[in-house]
Amino acid sequence: MEHLVQFKVHLKDIVPLKVAEREYYKSFSNYLQKYEDFKLKRTNAVGELAHVTLISGPGNDHLK
């Protein structure tokens, strides 16, 4: 029982950090999506691999 109490105390410290970390990743993902969209508009899809998008585009929700 004592271990469970200690674990509960540690969870109170860990959970807010993980929530903040998740928000930082979401913010960074949004930044990358905007960067990629801007780059695509600016280059007008010139080049052999210009059609490849890692963050934005259809079907890439799993990367976010």
Distance bins in CASP14 RR format, pairs under 12 A and 6 or more apart:
PFRMAT RR
TARGET T0000
AUTHOR 0000-0000-0000
RMODE 2
METHOD distances of the structure
MODEL  1
1 7 0 0 0 0 0 1 0 0 0 0 0
1 8 0 0 0 0 0 1 0 0 0 0 0
2 8 0 0 0 0 0 1 0 0 0 0 0
2 9 0 0 0 0 0 1 0 0 0 0 0
3 9 0 0 0 0 0 1 0 0 0 0 0
3 10 0 0 0 0 0 1 0 0 0 0 0
4 10 0 0 0 0 0 1 0 0 0 0 0
4 11 0 0 0 0 0 1 0 0 0 0 0
5 11 0 0 0 0 0 1 0 0 0 0 0
5 12 0 0 0 0 0 1 0 0 0 0 0
6 12 0 0 0 0 0 1 0 0 0 0 0
6 13 0 0 0 0 0 1 0 0 0 0 0
7 13 0 0 0 0 0 1 0 0 0 0 0
7 14 0 0 0 0 1 0 0 0 0 0 0
8 14 0 0 0 0 0 1 0 0 0 0 0
8 15 0 0 0 0 0 1 0 0 0 0 0
9 15 0 0 0 0 0 1 0 0 0 0 0
10 17 0 0 0 0 0 1 0 0 0 0 0
11 17 0 0 0 0 0 1 0 0 0 0 0
11 18 0 0 0 0 1 0 0 0 0 0 0
12 18 0 0 0 0 0 1 0 0 0 0 0
13 19 0 0 0 0 0 1 0 0 0 0 0
14 20 0 0 0 0 0 1 0 0 0 0 0
14 21 0 0 0 0 0 1 0 0 0 0 0
15 21 0 0 0 0 0 1 0 0 0 0 0
15 22 0 0 0 0 0 1 0 0 0 0 0
16 22 0 0 0 0 0 1 0 0 0 0 0
16 23 0 0 0 0 0 1 0 0 0 0 0
17 23 0 0 0 0 0 1 0 0 0 0 0
17 24 0 0 0 0 0 1 0 0 0 0 0
18 24 0 0 0 0 0 1 0 0 0 0 0
18 25 0 0 0 0 0 1 0 0 0 0 0
19 25 0 0 0 0 0 1 0 0 0 0 0
19 26 0 0 0 0 0 1 0 0 0 0 0
20 26 0 0 0 0 0 1 0 0 0 0 0
20 27 0 0 0 0 0 1 0 0 0 0 0
21 27 0 0 0 0 0 1 0 0 0 0 0
21 28 0 0 0 0 0 1 0 0 0 0 0
22 28 0 0 0 0 0 1 0 0 0 0 0
22 29 0 0 0 0 0 1 0 0 0 0 0
22 64 0 0 0 0 0 1 0 0 0 0 0
23 29 0 0 0 0 0 1 0 0 0 0 0
23 30 0 0 0 0 0 1 0 0 0 0 0
24 30 0 0 0 0 0 1 0 0 0 0 0
24 31 0 0 0 0 0 1 0 0 0 0 0
25 31 0 0 0 0 0 1 0 0 0 0 0
25 32 0 0 0 0 0 1 0 0 0 0 0
25 63 0 0 0 0 0 1 0 0 0 0 0
25 64 0 0 0 0 1 0 0 0 0 0 0
26 32 0 0 0 0 0 1 0 0 0 0 0
26 33 0 0 0 0 0 1 0 0 0 0 0
26 64 1 0 0 1 0 0 0 0 0 0 0
27 33 0 0 0 0 0 1 0 0 0 0 0
27 34 0 0 0 0 0 1 0 0 0 0 0
27 64 0 0 0 0 0 1 0 0 0 0 0
28 34 0 0 0 0 0 1 0 0 0 0 0
28 35 0 0 0 0 0 1 0 0 0 0 0
28 55 0 0 0 0 1 0 0 0 0 0 0
28 63 0 0 0 0 0 1 0 0 0 0 0
28 64 0 0 0 0 0 1 0 0 0 0 0
29 35 0 0 0 0 0 1 0 0 0 0 0
29 36 0 0 0 0 0 1 0 0 0 0 0
29 54 0 0 0 0 0 1 0 0 0 0 0
29 55 1 0 0 1 0 0 0 0 0 0 0
29 56 0 0 0 0 1 0 0 0 0 0 0
29 60 0 0 0 0 0 1 0 0 0 0 0
29 61 0 0 0 0 0 1 0 0 0 0 0
29 62 0 0 0 0 0 1 0 0 0 0 0
29 63 0 0 0 0 1 0 0 0 0 0 0
29 64 1 0 1 0 0 0 0 0 0 0 0
30 36 0 0 0 0 0 1 0 0 0 0 0
30 37 0 0 0 0 0 1 0 0 0 0 0
30 55 0 0 0 0 1 0 0 0 0 0 0
30 56 0 0 0 0 0 1 0 0 0 0 0
30 64 0 0 0 0 1 0 0 0 0 0 0
31 37 0 0 0 0 0 1 0 0 0 0 0
31 38 0 0 0 0 0 1 0 0 0 0 0
31 55 0 0 0 0 1 0 0 0 0 0 0
31 56 0 0 0 0 0 1 0 0 0 0 0
31 64 0 0 0 0 0 1 0 0 0 0 0
32 38 0 0 0 0 0 1 0 0 0 0 0
32 39 0 0 0 0 0 1 0 0 0 0 0
32 53 0 0 0 0 0 1 0 0 0 0 0
32 54 1 0 0 1 0 0 0 0 0 0 0
32 55 1 0 1 0 0 0 0 0 0 0 0
32 56 0 0 0 0 1 0 0 0 0 0 0
32 57 0 0 0 0 0 1 0 0 0 0 0
32 60 0 0 0 0 0 1 0 0 0 0 0
32 63 0 0 0 0 1 0 0 0 0 0 0
32 64 0 0 0 0 1 0 0 0 0 0 0
33 39 0 0 0 0 0 1 0 0 0 0 0
33 40 0 0 0 0 0 1 0 0 0 0 0
33 53 0 0 0 0 1 0 0 0 0 0 0
33 54 0 0 0 0 1 0 0 0 0 0 0
33 55 1 0 1 0 0 0 0 0 0 0 0
33 56 1 0 1 0 0 0 0 0 0 0 0
33 57 0 0 0 0 1 0 0 0 0 0 0
33 60 0 0 0 0 1 0 0 0 0 0 0
33 61 0 0 0 0 0 1 0 0 0 0 0
33 63 0 0 0 0 1 0 0 0 0 0 0
33 64 1 0 0 1 0 0 0 0 0 0 0
34 40 0 0 0 0 0 1 0 0 0 0 0
34 41 0 0 0 0 0 1 0 0 0 0 0
34 55 0 0 0 0 1 0 0 0 0 0 0
34 56 0 0 0 0 1 0 0 0 0 0 0
35 41 0 0 0 0 0 1 0 0 0 0 0
35 42 0 0 0 0 0 1 0 0 0 0 0
35 53 0 0 0 0 0 1 0 0 0 0 0
35 54 0 0 0 0 0 1 0 0 0 0 0
35 55 0 0 0 0 1 0 0 0 0 0 0
35 56 0 0 0 0 1 0 0 0 0 0 0
36 42 0 0 0 0 0 1 0 0 0 0 0
36 43 0 0 0 0 0 1 0 0 0 0 0
36 50 0 0 0 0 0 1 0 0 0 0 0
36 52 0 0 0 0 1 0 0 0 0 0 0
36 53 1 0 1 0 0 0 0 0 0 0 0
36 54 1 0 0 1 0 0 0 0 0 0 0
36 55 1 0 1 0 0 0 0 0 0 0 0
36 56 1 0 1 0 0 0 0 0 0 0 0
36 57 0 0 0 0 1 0 0 0 0 0 0
36 60 0 0 0 0 1 0 0 0 0 0 0
36 63 0 0 0 0 0 1 0 0 0 0 0
36 64 0 0 0 0 0 1 0 0 0 0 0
37 43 0 0 0 0 0 1 0 0 0 0 0
37 53 0 0 0 0 1 0 0 0 0 0 0
37 54 0 0 0 0 0 1 0 0 0 0 0
37 55 0 0 0 0 1 0 0 0 0 0 0
37 56 1 0 1 0 0 0 0 0 0 0 0
37 57 0 0 0 0 1 0 0 0 0 0 0
38 53 0 0 0 0 0 1 0 0 0 0 0
38 55 0 0 0 0 0 1 0 0 0 0 0
38 56 0 0 0 0 0 1 0 0 0 0 0
39 45 0 0 0 0 0 1 0 0 0 0 0
39 46 0 0 0 0 0 1 0 0 0 0 0
39 50 0 0 0 0 1 0 0 0 0 0 0
39 52 0 0 0 0 0 1 0 0 0 0 0
39 53 0 0 0 0 1 0 0 0 0 0 0
39 54 0 0 0 0 0 1 0 0 0 0 0
39 55 0 0 0 0 0 1 0 0 0 0 0
39 56 0 0 0 0 1 0 0 0 0 0 0
40 46 0 0 0 0 0 1 0 0 0 0 0
40 47 0 0 0 0 0 1 0 0 0 0 0
40 49 0 0 0 0 0 1 0 0 0 0 0
40 50 1 0 0 1 0 0 0 0 0 0 0
40 51 0 0 0 0 1 0 0 0 0 0 0
40 52 0 0 0 0 0 1 0 0 0 0 0
40 53 1 0 0 1 0 0 0 0 0 0 0
40 54 0 0 0 0 0 1 0 0 0 0 0
40 55 0 0 0 0 0 1 0 0 0 0 0
40 56 1 0 0 1 0 0 0 0 0 0 0
40 57 0 0 0 0 1 0 0 0 0 0 0
41 50 0 0 0 0 0 1 0 0 0 0 0
41 53 0 0 0 0 0 1 0 0 0 0 0
41 56 0 0 0 0 0 1 0 0 0 0 0
42 50 0 0 0 0 0 1 0 0 0 0 0
43 49 0 0 0 0 0 1 0 0 0 0 0
43 50 1 0 0 1 0 0 0 0 0 0 0
43 51 0 0 0 0 0 1 0 0 0 0 0
43 53 0 0 0 0 0 1 0 0 0 0 0
44 50 0 0 0 0 1 0 0 0 0 0 0
44 51 0 0 0 0 0 1 0 0 0 0 0
45 51 1 0 0 1 0 0 0 0 0 0 0
45 52 0 0 0 0 0 1 0 0 0 0 0
45 53 0 0 0 0 0 1 0 0 0 0 0
51 57 0 0 0 0 0 1 0 0 0 0 0
51 58 0 0 0 0 0 1 0 0 0 0 0
52 60 0 0 0 0 0 1 0 0 0 0 0
53 59 0 0 0 0 1 0 0 0 0 0 0
53 60 1 0 0 1 0 0 0 0 0 0 0
53 63 0 0 0 0 1 0 0 0 0 0 0
54 60 1 0 0 1 0 0 0 0 0 0 0
54 62 0 0 0 0 0 1 0 0 0 0 0
54 63 1 0 0 1 0 0 0 0 0 0 0
54 64 0 0 0 0 0 1 0 0 0 0 0
55 61 0 0 0 0 0 1 0 0 0 0 0
55 62 0 0 0 0 0 1 0 0 0 0 0
55 63 1 0 0 1 0 0 0 0 0 0 0
55 64 1 0 0 1 0 0 0 0 0 0 0
56 63 0 0 0 0 1 0 0 0 0 0 0
56 64 0 0 0 0 1 0 0 0 0 0 0
57 63 0 0 0 0 1 0 0 0 0 0 0
57 64 0 0 0 0 0 1 0 0 0 0 0
END
